[in-house]
Amino acid sequence: MHDFLAFIMSLLYSAKLLFAFLIFIFTLSFVGLPAILLLLRWKFTSEKQRNKSDKLKVAFFHPYCNAGGGGEKVLWVGLQALQKKYPTAEFYIYTGDIEATPLEIVEKVKKNLDVKIDRNVKFIYLHKRKWVEAEKYPYFTLLGQSLGSIYLGFEALTQLNPDIYIDTTGYTFTLPLFKYIGGCITGCYVHYPTITTDMLRRVSNRVALYNNRTIIARSPFLTAGKLFYYRIFAALYSWAGQCSDSSLVNSTFTLEHLNNLWSQPLHLVYPPCEVEHLKKIPRGKKELEKIRILSLAQFRPEKDHPLQLQALYELREIIPEELFSKITLVLCGSCRNAEDSIRVKDLRDLSKHLSLENNVEFCVNITYEELLQEFDNAYMGIHTMMDEHFGIAVVELMAAGLITIAHKSGGPLLDIIETSEASRLGFLAVTAQEYAYTIKHILYLSDEEICGIRERARASVDRFSTKKFQEEFLRAIEPLFKE
């Protein structure tokens, strides 16, 4: 009887502890957290009022502004347009590139991206950038990076609370931070949705991919868990996106996905592409003495450079060895960090494993002048990222007069490459075999067919010019400045 009473008392004690814990969580969630948020908002808005100046402060959130990719091109060309439109405003960039001085960053932009920025831009250096990098989160990567972006955003906000905050990297969860805590007018340019309905579908269909591990794809239980996690994350992402006062997207692909998630007006503004001087690169009749296939993409996993090497390996099997010996795949791209450099080393090793080392060249972090030389020397262009949000590189390859093959998805499919025979601008493929057979097909096209594709492709790229981007960008972002 004594033991039974002791058991009952222990249950009651445990129930009391559980009840107390639930009361604590409830109080924290519905009383403590709102109180903390209100206190922070009061703190930051009060400081902003005290430090109010006549000059408008505009800040861009771009932790990798020195990376030299297409996303950075959008940042710098957009900034360039705003500097001309609003010469009295002060412009700031939140960056994690602490190893580079402002002068070095501006000079690299001019050298590698051919964009001249006024020196009056100021840089706010962030030291917590590691918390947005994927390797920090082997599991729940999307959630981890999003929480990391809030942490990084808070570091940014404590250093400068601007009047207008613009995210140009896709860290959407920083928008509510700056809007509700900082009291800022907010805007964003979205290159790629953090989560898409396609991602949900692939997980549901148990498709193994770089963002869906094989162990998860093989397990119904783990798949169900990941679907639940993705749906909760999608709901949070939708709420965060609605905190933007003006939202710009770079492609039809991104527009369609965000229309399903954000439920608010979106402006389709194609990213700036170098077309004018690339269109002037002379192209004569087909020369098959040296056949250089140019790949232009940052060395990131989603760009799928191994698929290009596999396609080259497949090509060797279906064309004469004499012809194959004339072919060189040129991989041009930038490395953001040590992880990207390791990826390049792995690609070099893979090319040796496939016995392709004599047919592959790596051009890493080259200058814009050197890239122009590669455009001049190349005959074809190749791009292999699945669901590429837009594809600045694809447009530039076409503008340079290269017969271009891209992945049959995303921007290349929806916005850039027309493939009907009467108005063909390039080619689309999915598998290594398809890429290989398409390259073979191009090699045997007549001069007349090549010239027709080239001329139509070059004529089509004007809709993606830098001038067109700046006009549309200013039109979409102007409401933020009016507010």
C-alpha positions in Angstrom: 0.0 0.0 0.0 2.9 2.3 0.9 4.5 1.6 -2.5 1.3 2.3 -4.3 0.8 5.7 -2.5 4.4 6.6 -3.3 3.8 5.7 -7.0 0.6 7.9 -7.1 2.5 10.8 -5.4 5.3 10.5 -7.9 2.8 10.7 -10.8 1.2 13.8 -9.2 4.6 15.3 -8.8 5.5 14.6 -12.4 2.2 16.0 -13.6 2.9 19.2 -11.6 6.3 19.4 -13.2 4.8 18.9 -16.7 2.1 21.5 -16.0 4.7 23.9 -14.7 6.8 23.4 -17.8 3.8 23.9 -20.1 2.9 27.1 -18.3 6.5 28.3 -18.7 6.5 27.5 -22.5 3.1 29.2 -22.9 4.3 32.3 -20.9 7.5 32.5 -22.9 5.8 32.1 -26.2 2.8 34.4 -25.7 4.1 36.9 -23.1 7.9 36.8 -22.9 8.8 36.6 -26.6 6.3 39.3 -27.7 7.6 41.5 -24.8 11.2 41.0 -25.9 10.3 41.7 -29.6 8.4 44.9 -28.6 11.4 46.0 -26.5 13.8 45.4 -29.3 11.6 47.3 -31.8 11.4 50.2 -29.4 15.2 50.2 -28.9 16.0 50.2 -32.6 13.3 52.6 -33.8 14.2 55.0 -31.0 17.9 54.9 -32.0 16.9 55.4 -35.6 14.9 58.6 -34.7 17.8 59.9 -32.6 20.2 59.3 -35.5 17.9 60.6 -38.2 19.7 62.5 -40.9 18.8 64.3 -44.1 20.3 61.6 -46.2 18.4 58.4 -47.0 20.2 55.3 -45.9 19.8 52.3 -48.2 21.4 49.0 -47.3 21.8 45.8 -49.3 22.1 42.4 -47.6 24.6 40.4 -49.6 27.0 38.4 -47.4 29.0 37.1 -50.4 29.2 40.3 -52.4 32.8 39.6 -53.5 31.9 36.2 -55.0 31.8 37.4 -58.6 28.7 35.4 -59.8 25.4 36.2 -61.4 23.8 37.1 -58.2 26.5 39.6 -57.5 26.0 41.1 -60.9 22.4 41.9 -60.0 23.6 43.6 -56.8 26.2 45.8 -58.4 24.3 46.7 -61.5 21.2 47.5 -59.4 23.4 49.6 -57.0 24.9 51.4 -60.0 21.4 52.3 -61.2 20.3 53.6 -57.8 23.5 55.7 -57.3 22.7 57.5 -60.5 18.9 57.8 -59.8 19.4 58.9 -56.1 22.8 60.7 -55.9 22.1 62.2 -52.4 21.3 58.8 -50.8 23.9 56.8 -48.8 24.4 53.2 -49.9 25.6 50.4 -47.7 26.3 46.7 -48.3 26.3 44.2 -45.5 29.0 41.7 -46.4 30.9 38.8 -44.7 33.9 39.3 -47.0 36.0 40.5 -44.1 39.3 39.5 -45.8 38.7 42.1 -48.6 39.0 45.9 -48.2 36.3 48.1 -49.8 38.8 49.2 -52.5 39.6 45.6 -53.3 35.9 44.7 -53.6 35.1 47.6 -55.9 38.2 46.9 -58.0 37.2 43.2 -58.3 33.7 44.2 -59.4 35.2 46.4 -62.2 37.8 43.8 -63.2 35.7 40.6 -63.0 32.1 41.8 -63.7 32.9 44.9 -65.8 30.7 47.1 -63.5 32.0 50.5 -62.3 30.7 51.5 -58.8 31.0 54.9 -57.3 33.4 54.9 -54.4 30.8 56.4 -52.0 29.3 53.0 -51.2 30.1 51.9 -47.7 30.6 48.3 -46.4 29.3 47.0 -43.1 31.4 43.9 -42.3 29.7 40.9 -40.7 31.7 38.3 -38.7 28.9 35.7 -38.3 28.6 34.6 -41.9 29.6 31.0 -41.2 26.2 30.5 -39.7 24.5 30.7 -43.1 26.8 28.2 -44.7 25.3 24.8 -45.6 28.1 22.7 -44.1 27.2 24.0 -40.6 23.9 22.1 -40.9 24.3 18.5 -42.1 20.7 17.9 -41.1 17.7 20.4 -41.4 19.9 22.5 -43.7 17.1 24.9 -44.8 16.0 25.6 -41.3 19.5 25.9 -40.0 20.6 28.4 -42.7 17.4 30.4 -42.3 17.9 30.7 -38.5 21.6 31.5 -39.2 20.5 34.3 -41.6 18.4 35.8 -38.8 21.4 35.7 -36.5 23.6 37.3 -39.2 20.8 39.8 -40.0 20.7 40.8 -36.3 24.4 41.4 -36.4 23.8 43.6 -39.4 20.9 45.5 -37.8 22.9 46.3 -34.7 25.6 47.9 -36.8 23.3 49.9 -39.1 19.6 50.4 -39.0 18.8 51.7 -42.5 15.7 53.5 -43.9 15.4 51.0 -46.7 16.6 47.4 -46.5 17.0 45.3 -49.7 17.9 41.6 -49.6 19.6 40.5 -52.8 20.6 37.0 -51.8 17.4 35.2 -50.9 17.8 35.3 -47.1 14.0 36.0 -46.9 13.9 35.4 -43.1 15.8 38.7 -42.6 12.9 40.7 -43.9 10.6 40.4 -40.9 13.6 41.2 -38.7 14.3 44.5 -40.4 10.6 45.3 -41.0 9.2 44.7 -37.5 12.3 45.2 -35.3 14.2 47.7 -37.3 11.1 49.6 -38.6 12.6 49.6 -42.1 11.0 49.7 -45.5 11.9 46.4 -47.1 12.4 45.0 -50.5 14.0 41.9 -52.1 15.3 40.5 -55.3 14.8 36.7 -55.3 17.0 34.6 -57.5 15.7 31.2 -56.4 12.9 30.2 -54.0 14.3 28.7 -50.8 11.7 26.0 -51.1 9.5 25.0 -54.0 6.6 22.8 -54.8 9.0 20.8 -57.0 11.1 20.1 -53.9 8.0 18.8 -52.1 7.1 16.7 -55.0 10.5 15.1 -55.3 10.6 14.3 -51.6 7.1 12.9 -51.9 8.1 10.7 -54.9 11.2 9.7 -53.0 13.7 11.0 -55.6 17.3 11.0 -54.4 19.1 14.3 -55.2 21.7 16.6 -53.8 19.1 18.1 -51.4 17.3 14.7 -50.7 19.7 12.1 -49.4 19.4 8.5 -50.6 18.8 7.2 -47.0 15.7 9.5 -46.8 14.4 8.7 -50.3 14.5 5.0 -49.5 12.6 5.3 -46.2 8.8 5.9 -46.2 9.0 7.0 -42.5 11.9 9.5 -43.1 10.2 10.7 -46.2 7.0 11.5 -44.3 9.0 13.3 -41.6 10.8 15.4 -44.2 7.5 16.2 -46.0 6.1 17.5 -42.7 9.3 19.5 -42.0 9.1 21.0 -45.6 5.5 22.0 -45.3 6.0 23.8 -41.9 9.1 25.5 -43.4 7.1 26.5 -46.6 4.4 28.1 -44.3 7.1 30.1 -42.4 8.8 31.1 -45.7 5.5 32.3 -47.1 5.0 34.6 -44.0 8.5 35.9 -44.2 8.1 36.7 -47.9 5.0 38.8 -47.2 7.1 41.1 -45.1 8.6 42.6 -48.3 7.1 45.9 -49.5 8.4 45.3 -53.0 9.4 41.9 -54.3 11.4 41.3 -57.5 12.0 37.9 -59.1 14.5 37.0 -61.8 12.6 34.5 -63.9 9.3 32.9 -64.8 10.4 29.8 -62.9 10.8 31.8 -59.7 7.7 33.8 -60.3 5.5 30.8 -60.7 6.8 29.1 -57.5 6.5 32.3 -55.4 3.0 33.0 -56.7 2.0 29.7 -55.0 3.8 30.6 -51.8 3.8 34.3 -51.1 0.4 35.4 -52.4 1.5 39.0 -53.1 2.4 41.1 -56.2 5.7 40.2 -57.7 7.8 42.1 -60.3 9.5 40.0 -63.0 12.8 41.7 -63.7 15.3 39.6 -65.7 18.9 39.9 -64.4 21.5 42.0 -66.3 23.4 40.2 -68.9 26.4 41.4 -70.9 25.1 41.3 -74.5 26.3 44.3 -76.5 30.0 43.7 -76.7 29.6 39.9 -76.7 27.4 40.2 -79.7 30.3 42.0 -81.5 32.6 39.0 -81.2 33.2 37.9 -84.8 32.0 34.5 -85.8 33.1 33.1 -89.2 32.4 29.7 -90.8 32.6 26.6 -88.7 36.1 25.7 -87.8 36.7 22.1 -86.5 40.4 22.2 -85.9 39.8 23.1 -82.2 36.4 22.7 -80.7 36.1 24.4 -77.3 33.0 23.9 -75.3 32.7 26.7 -72.7 31.0 26.1 -69.3 30.4 29.3 -67.3 29.2 28.7 -63.7 30.3 29.1 -60.1 31.7 25.9 -58.7 28.7 25.0 -56.6 27.1 21.6 -56.2 23.8 22.6 -57.9 25.6 23.6 -61.1 26.3 19.9 -61.6 29.7 20.1 -63.3 30.1 16.3 -63.0 27.3 15.9 -65.5 29.4 17.9 -68.0 32.3 15.5 -67.6 30.0 12.5 -67.9 28.5 14.0 -71.1 32.0 14.3 -72.5 32.8 10.7 -71.5 29.6 9.6 -73.3 30.5 11.7 -76.4 33.8 9.9 -76.7 31.8 6.7 -77.3 29.7 8.0 -80.2 32.1 10.1 -82.3 35.4 9.2 -84.0 38.5 9.4 -81.8 40.1 11.8 -84.3 37.2 14.2 -83.9 37.1 13.8 -80.1 40.8 14.7 -79.8 40.0 18.2 -81.1 37.4 18.8 -78.3 38.1 20.6 -75.1 35.6 21.3 -72.3 36.6 24.6 -70.6 35.2 25.0 -67.1 35.2 28.7 -66.2 33.9 29.8 -62.8 34.6 31.4 -59.5 35.2 29.8 -56.1 33.5 31.5 -53.1 35.4 29.6 -50.3 37.6 26.6 -49.5 34.7 24.2 -50.0 34.4 25.3 -53.6 38.1 24.9 -54.1 37.8 21.3 -52.9 35.0 20.8 -55.3 37.3 21.9 -58.2 39.9 19.4 -57.0 37.3 16.7 -57.0 36.3 17.6 -60.6 40.0 17.4 -61.7 40.2 14.0 -60.1 37.0 12.9 -61.8 38.3 14.0 -65.2 41.4 11.9 -64.6 39.3 9.0 -63.5 37.3 9.2 -66.8 40.6 9.6 -68.8 39.5 13.1 -69.9 42.3 15.2 -68.5 43.6 16.0 -72.0 40.2 17.2 -73.0 39.3 19.4 -70.0 40.6 22.8 -68.8 39.8 24.6 -65.6 39.8 28.4 -65.5 39.1 29.4 -61.9 38.6 33.0 -60.8 39.8 34.5 -64.1 39.5 38.2 -64.9 36.8 39.5 -67.2 39.3 40.1 -70.0 40.4 36.5 -69.8 36.8 35.4 -69.9 36.3 37.4 -73.0 39.2 35.6 -74.6 37.5 32.3 -73.7 34.3 33.5 -75.3 36.2 34.4 -78.4 38.0 31.0 -78.6 34.9 28.8 -77.9 32.5 27.2 -80.4 29.8 25.8 -78.1 28.4 26.6 -74.7 27.1 24.2 -72.0 25.1 24.6 -68.8 23.9 21.7 -66.7 22.1 23.1 -63.6 18.7 21.6 -63.1 16.0 24.2 -62.3 18.4 27.0 -62.9 16.4 30.0 -61.7 17.3 32.1 -64.7 20.7 31.5 -66.4 22.8 34.7 -66.9 25.6 32.5 -68.2 23.3 30.9 -70.8 22.3 34.3 -72.2 26.0 35.4 -72.3 27.0 32.2 -74.1 24.3 32.8 -76.7 25.2 36.5 -77.0 28.8 35.5 -77.7 27.6 33.4 -80.7 28.1 30.0 -79.1 25.8 27.2 -79.9 24.4 26.6 -76.5 23.0 23.5 -74.7 21.3 24.0 -71.3 19.3 21.9 -68.9 15.7 21.4 -69.9 14.2 23.1 -66.9 13.9 26.4 -65.1 14.9 29.6 -66.8 16.6 28.1 -69.9 13.4 26.2 -70.7 10.8 28.9 -69.7 12.6 32.2 -70.6 15.7 31.8 -72.7 15.9 29.0 -75.3 13.4 28.3 -78.0 13.8 24.9 -79.5 11.3 24.7 -82.3 13.1 24.1 -85.5 11.9 27.2 -87.3 13.0 29.5 -84.6 15.6 27.5 -82.7 17.9 29.5 -80.4 19.8 26.6 -78.8 19.3 23.1 -77.4 18.0 21.6 -74.2 19.0 18.2 -72.6 18.7 16.4 -69.3 20.9 13.3 -69.1 24.6 12.9 -69.9 23.6 10.8 -73.0 21.2 13.5 -74.2 24.0 16.1 -73.8 26.4 13.9 -75.7 24.1 13.2 -78.6 23.2 16.9 -78.8 26.9 17.9 -79.0 27.3 15.3 -81.8 24.3 16.7 -83.6 25.8 20.2 -83.4 29.2 19.0 -84.7 27.6 17.8 -87.9 25.3 20.8 -88.6 26.0 22.7 -91.8 27.4 26.2 -91.8 24.0 27.6 -92.8 22.3 25.9 -89.9 24.9 27.1 -87.4 24.6 30.7 -88.7 20.8 30.6 -88.5 20.8 29.5 -84.8 23.6 31.9 -83.9 21.9 34.9 -85.6 18.5 34.2 -84.0 20.1 33.6 -80.6 22.0 36.9 -80.7 18.9 38.8 -81.8 16.9 37.3 -78.9 19.2 38.4 -76.0 18.5 42.1 -76.1 15.5 41.6 -73.8 18.0 40.6 -71.1 20.4 43.6 -71.5 21.9 45.6 -68.6 20.0 48.7 -69.8 16.7 46.8 -69.8 17.4 45.4 -66.3 18.2 48.9 -64.9 15.0 50.3 -66.3 12.8 47.6 -64.9 14.7 47.4 -61.6 14.2 51.2 -60.9 10.6 51.0 -61.9 9.9 48.1 -59.4 12.1 49.5 -56.6 10.9 53.1 -56.8 7.9 52.7 -54.5 10.3 52.0 -51.6 11.9 55.4 -52.1 8.5 57.1 -52.3 7.5 55.7 -49.0 
